[in-house]
Amino acid sequence: MAANKENKPQDRRRAGWLSHPVLSLLLVLVWLLLQGSLSLPYWISALLLGLLLPWLVQGFLGPAMRPRKTLLMLRFAALVLWDIVVSNLTVARLVLSPGARPQPAWVRVPLALRQPGPITLLATIITTTPGTVSCVVDGERAEILVHALDCADPQAMAEDIKRRYEQPLLEIFE
């Protein structure tokens, strides 16, 4: 029995009912939004889902990411949403303009991030923003390879991604 205790991972944070509080809160909010009502039965079912689901799958989730700076996180979310709107308009103009000549490019973005969660979030942000068609995370080279729909200056785009997205993620998660 003593051997089993030694084999347990030491980095697991709270393995109890609220091991992933952000996920629990998100599940509660999404459930209530999907139900379209704030009546008591929906609150009870939302709270049960918010507690039970993360608890049931905590072995698959690993340790929770714990953002330290809530205000920075909210500003970052607003920036990403703004960039998505602006990028949509830019791509629409590019696609609908008859004389447009897009310059597709592969852009290498070196990573300062080291944690898998924030790297995944960065990759998601990059692929969600229109104009960046896809990306590949290369863990061995510590970089993300981004396919841009229209990019005249790959170096400037890489610096922009690092400044606008990676730097705030570093401040939030590391």
C-alpha positions in Angstrom: 0.0 0.0 0.0 2.8 2.4 0.7 4.1 2.0 -2.9 0.7 3.2 -4.2 0.8 6.4 -2.2 4.3 7.1 -3.6 3.1 6.6 -7.2 0.3 9.2 -7.0 1.2 12.5 -8.8 2.2 15.1 -6.3 1.2 18.1 -8.6 -2.6 17.3 -8.4 -4.4 20.2 -6.9 -7.6 19.7 -5.1 -9.0 16.4 -6.1 -12.3 17.1 -4.5 -15.6 18.4 -5.8 -14.3 21.7 -7.1 -11.0 20.5 -8.6 -11.8 22.6 -11.7 -13.8 25.6 -10.5 -13.6 27.6 -13.7 -14.9 24.6 -15.7 -17.7 24.1 -13.1 -18.8 27.7 -13.4 -18.7 27.6 -17.2 -20.8 24.4 -17.2 -23.4 26.1 -14.9 -23.6 29.2 -17.0 -23.8 27.3 -20.3 -26.5 25.0 -19.0 -28.6 27.9 -17.8 -28.1 29.7 -21.1 -29.2 26.6 -23.0 -32.3 26.2 -20.8 -33.4 29.8 -21.4 -34.8 30.0 -17.8 -33.5 30.8 -14.4 -36.1 28.9 -12.5 -35.1 26.7 -9.5 -35.1 23.3 -11.2 -32.7 24.6 -13.8 -30.4 26.1 -11.2 -30.4 22.7 -9.3 -29.6 20.7 -12.5 -27.0 23.3 -13.5 -25.2 23.1 -10.1 -25.3 19.3 -10.2 -23.8 19.2 -13.7 -21.2 21.8 -12.7 -20.1 19.7 -9.7 -20.5 16.2 -11.1 -19.1 16.4 -14.6 -15.7 17.8 -13.6 -15.5 15.4 -10.7 -16.3 12.4 -12.9 -13.6 13.3 -15.6 -10.9 14.9 -13.4 -8.6 12.0 -14.1 -8.7 13.0 -17.8 -8.5 16.7 -17.3 -5.2 16.9 -15.3 -4.5 19.8 -13.0 -6.6 22.9 -13.5 -5.2 26.0 -15.1 -5.5 28.8 -12.6 -5.4 32.2 -14.2 -4.0 34.7 -11.7 -5.1 38.0 -13.2 -8.8 38.2 -13.8 -8.8 41.7 -15.2 -6.0 40.9 -17.7 -7.9 37.8 -18.7 -11.1 39.8 -19.4 -9.2 42.4 -21.4 -7.5 39.7 -23.4 -10.8 38.0 -24.2 -12.2 41.4 -25.4 -9.1 41.9 -27.6 -9.5 38.4 -29.1 -13.2 39.0 -29.8 -12.4 42.4 -31.4 -9.7 40.8 -33.5 -12.1 38.2 -34.7 -14.6 40.8 -35.8 -12.0 42.9 -37.6 -10.5 39.9 -39.2 -13.9 38.8 -40.5 -14.4 42.2 -42.1 -10.9 42.1 -43.6 -11.3 38.6 -45.0 -14.8 39.5 -46.4 -13.3 42.5 -48.2 -10.4 40.4 -49.5 -12.8 37.6 -50.8 -15.4 40.0 -52.3 -13.0 42.4 -54.0 -12.6 41.4 -57.6 -9.1 42.7 -58.0 -7.7 41.3 -54.7 -4.5 39.4 -54.9 -4.0 37.6 -51.6 -0.5 36.6 -50.7 -0.7 33.3 -48.7 2.2 32.5 -46.5 3.4 30.1 -43.8 4.5 32.0 -40.8 6.8 30.6 -38.1 6.0 31.9 -34.6 8.6 30.9 -32.0 7.0 30.1 -28.6 7.9 31.5 -25.2 5.0 29.6 -23.7 5.8 26.1 -22.3 2.6 24.8 -20.7 0.3 22.7 -23.0 -2.9 24.5 -21.9 -1.8 28.0 -22.8 -0.2 26.8 -26.1 -3.4 25.1 -27.0 -5.3 28.3 -26.2 -2.9 30.3 -28.4 -3.4 27.8 -31.3 -7.1 28.0 -30.9 -7.1 31.8 -31.0 -4.9 31.8 -34.1 -7.2 29.4 -36.0 -10.3 31.1 -34.8 -9.2 34.5 -36.1 -10.2 34.6 -39.8 -7.3 35.0 -42.2 -5.2 32.4 -40.4 -6.4 29.3 -42.0 -4.6 26.7 -39.9 -1.7 26.2 -37.6 0.6 23.4 -36.5 2.2 23.3 -33.0 5.8 22.0 -33.2 6.8 21.0 -29.7 10.3 20.0 -30.7 11.1 23.4 -32.2 8.9 25.3 -29.7 7.1 27.1 -32.4 3.7 27.4 -34.1 3.5 27.2 -37.9 0.6 29.4 -39.1 -0.9 29.4 -42.6 -2.1 33.0 -43.3 -4.5 33.7 -46.1 -2.9 37.1 -46.9 0.5 38.1 -45.4 2.9 40.5 -47.1 5.3 40.4 -44.1 5.6 37.0 -42.3 8.0 38.5 -39.7 5.7 41.3 -38.8 2.8 38.9 -38.5 4.8 36.6 -36.2 5.7 39.6 -34.0 2.1 40.7 -33.9 0.9 37.3 -32.8 3.6 37.2 -30.1 2.7 40.7 -28.9 -1.1 40.6 -29.1 -1.7 37.0 -28.0 1.3 35.2 -26.6 2.5 37.9 -24.2 -0.8 38.3 -22.4 -1.1 34.5 -22.2 2.4 34.4 -20.6 1.2 37.1 -18.0 -2.0 35.2 -17.3 -0.8 31.7 -17.0 2.9 31.7 -16.1 
